[in-house]
Amino acid sequence: MRFSGQTVMITGGCKGIGYSTAIKFLKEGANVVILDLNTQETEAAVSRLREYGDKIEGTAADVTDRSSVAAAIQFTINRFGSIDVLINNAGITQDAQLLKMEEEQWNSVIDVNLKGVFNMTQAAALQMKEQNSGVILNASSVVGLHGNFGQTNYAASKSGVIGMTKTWAKELGRYNIRVNAVAPGFVLTDMVKKVPEKVLNSMKEKSLLKDIGLPEDIANAYAFLASEEAKFVTGTVLSVDGGLTL
C-alpha cells in the first residue's frame, strides 16, 4: 500500500471528487481526514467511508475562517500525529457574466477557492516544515488555464491557485515539501449528472476522447502526485481533461 502510515487531509471530502479521493487513499492504506462545512454531512460521509478503511476521520471546518482551519489542523495532528498530504479540493461556483456579476458572487468564490486554499496551506505547511516533508495538492481547473464564459470569479480563483502553487513550490522545496496542482476538465459529479443529456453530449464532443471524466480519474491523479512515484515532481499543473483544451 503506497500510503500506509501517512495522513491525508482532504477539504470538501463529503462528495464528488473529494469523496472519491478519500476512497482512493483509504484503499491505499492512508489515514484520511475529510473536512467539510456541514457537521452532519461530514459524519454521514465518514460512516460511509468506513467501508473502505477504518482509519477515517472527519471534522467540520470553514476554510475561509483561520480559527476553524487551525482547529482542523490540530484535530488531525492529535488524531494521527502528522500531516503528510494536504489536498485543497473544496471549491464553489457562483456564475454570472462580468456585467451582471454581483460583488457577493465575486467575494464568496474568491474567499473559498483562493483564500481558503491559502489558509489551509499556510497552516499545514507549518506542520510539514517541522516534519521536513509533505505534499500539497491544489484543485485548479482548465478554466484557470483558459478562462470560461460567465466565470470571471471562478477563473480568477483557479488561475490564482496555479500562481500560488508555483510560488509555494519555490518557497517550500527547501523543506522537502512538494506542491502541485490538478486541472480537471468536465467531470461527472452529481451536479453534472443533473444537466440535460444534450448538454452532457456537448461536453463529450468537446473532449478528444469523446467522454466525460469520472471523479475517480481526478482521485487517481492526486494519488500519483502524492506518491513516491512523483517524488521529483513539483510546481506543475497536471491537466486531467481528456484533451479538452488541445
JOCOR-V127001 format. One record per residue. PHI is phi in whole degrees, 0 to 359 (* if undefined). OMEGA is omega in whole degrees, -180 to 180 (none if undefined). Layout:
phi->(PHI | PHI)
omega->(OMEGA | OMEGA)
This chain:
phi->(* | 295 | 242 | 302 | 84 | 265 | 249 | 240 | 259 | 230 | 278 | 62 | 269 | 275 | 202 | 59 | 298 | 298 | 294 | 297 | 293 | 299 | 301 | 302 | 288 | 297 | 297 | 264 | 92 | 281 | 278 | 236 | 238 | 259 | 240 | 203 | 291 | 268 | 299 | 296 | 295 | 295 | 297 | 294 | 294 | 300 | 299 | 291 | 289 | 296 | 298 | 256 | 166 | 268 | 267 | 233 | 226 | 217 | 213 | 287 | 206 | 254 | 293 | 277 | 251 | 294 | 291 | 293 | 297 | 300 | 295 | 293 | 297 | 293 | 304 | 294 | 295 | 298 | 280 | 238 | 88 | 200 | 230 | 265 | 221 | 246 | 246 | 275 | 262 | 299 | 193 | 225 | 234 | 216 | 282 | 187 | 293 | 311 | 286 | 244 | 287 | 277 | 301 | 294 | 297 | 297 | 297 | 294 | 291 | 295 | 299 | 284 | 282 | 245 | 298 | 299 | 294 | 299 | 301 | 295 | 291 | 300 | 292 | 290 | 295 | 298 | 292 | 296 | 299 | 296 | 282 | 59 | 190 | 159 | 227 | 241 | 237 | 246 | 275 | 260 | 189 | 299 | 295 | 291 | 270 | 233 | 75 | 198 | 304 | 79 | 227 | 307 | 293 | 294 | 299 | 297 | 294 | 284 | 293 | 298 | 299 | 297 | 298 | 294 | 303 | 292 | 294 | 292 | 301 | 290 | 281 | 259 | 302 | 296 | 259 | 64 | 249 | 263 | 227 | 220 | 229 | 243 | 243 | 289 | 264 | 289 | 232 | 280 | 274 | 302 | 295 | 291 | 299 | 275 | 283 | 301 | 302 | 300 | 290 | 301 | 295 | 295 | 300 | 298 | 295 | 284 | 273 | 297 | 270 | 55 | 205 | 249 | 290 | 255 | 307 | 297 | 295 | 286 | 301 | 297 | 294 | 300 | 296 | 299 | 294 | 278 | 273 | 295 | 296 | 247 | 296 | 249 | 247 | 207 | 75 | 252 | 240 | 264 | 280 | 236 | 219 | 65 | 80 | 303 | 260 | 279)
omega->(-172 | -172 | 179 | 179 | 180 | -180 | -176 | 174 | -179 | 175 | -176 | -172 | -174 | -177 | 174 | -177 | -180 | 180 | 178 | 178 | 177 | 177 | -178 | -177 | 175 | 179 | -179 | 169 | -177 | 162 | -175 | 173 | 177 | 179 | 174 | -175 | -170 | -178 | -178 | 179 | 179 | 179 | 179 | 179 | 178 | 180 | 179 | -177 | 179 | 174 | -175 | 179 | -176 | 180 | -178 | 176 | 177 | 176 | 177 | -179 | 175 | -175 | 179 | -178 | -172 | 178 | 177 | 177 | 180 | 179 | 180 | 178 | -179 | 176 | -178 | 180 | 179 | -176 | -172 | 173 | -179 | 169 | -176 | 180 | 172 | 176 | 180 | -174 | -175 | 178 | 179 | 172 | 172 | -168 | 172 | 174 | -176 | -174 | -180 | -175 | 177 | -180 | -179 | 177 | 177 | -174 | -175 | -180 | 179 | -180 | -177 | -169 | -177 | 179 | 180 | 177 | 176 | -178 | -178 | -176 | 180 | -179 | -179 | -177 | 176 | 176 | -180 | 177 | 178 | 180 | -172 | 177 | 176 | 177 | 177 | -179 | -175 | 176 | 170 | -179 | 172 | 177 | 177 | 179 | -169 | -177 | 178 | 180 | 176 | -176 | 178 | -176 | -178 | 179 | 179 | -179 | -177 | 171 | 178 | 177 | 178 | 178 | 178 | 180 | -178 | 178 | -179 | 176 | 179 | -176 | -169 | -180 | 180 | 179 | -179 | 177 | 177 | -179 | 179 | 178 | 173 | 180 | -180 | 168 | 177 | -178 | -175 | 173 | 180 | -180 | -179 | -180 | -176 | -178 | -178 | -178 | 179 | 180 | 177 | 179 | 177 | 177 | -179 | -177 | -180 | 179 | 176 | 180 | 178 | -179 | 175 | 179 | 175 | 176 | 179 | 178 | 179 | 177 | 179 | 178 | 177 | -178 | 177 | -177 | 179 | -170 | 175 | 177 | 179 | -174 | 180 | -180 | 175 | 179 | -177 | 174 | -178 | 176 | 177 | -167 | 178 | -179 | -177 | -170 | 178 | none)
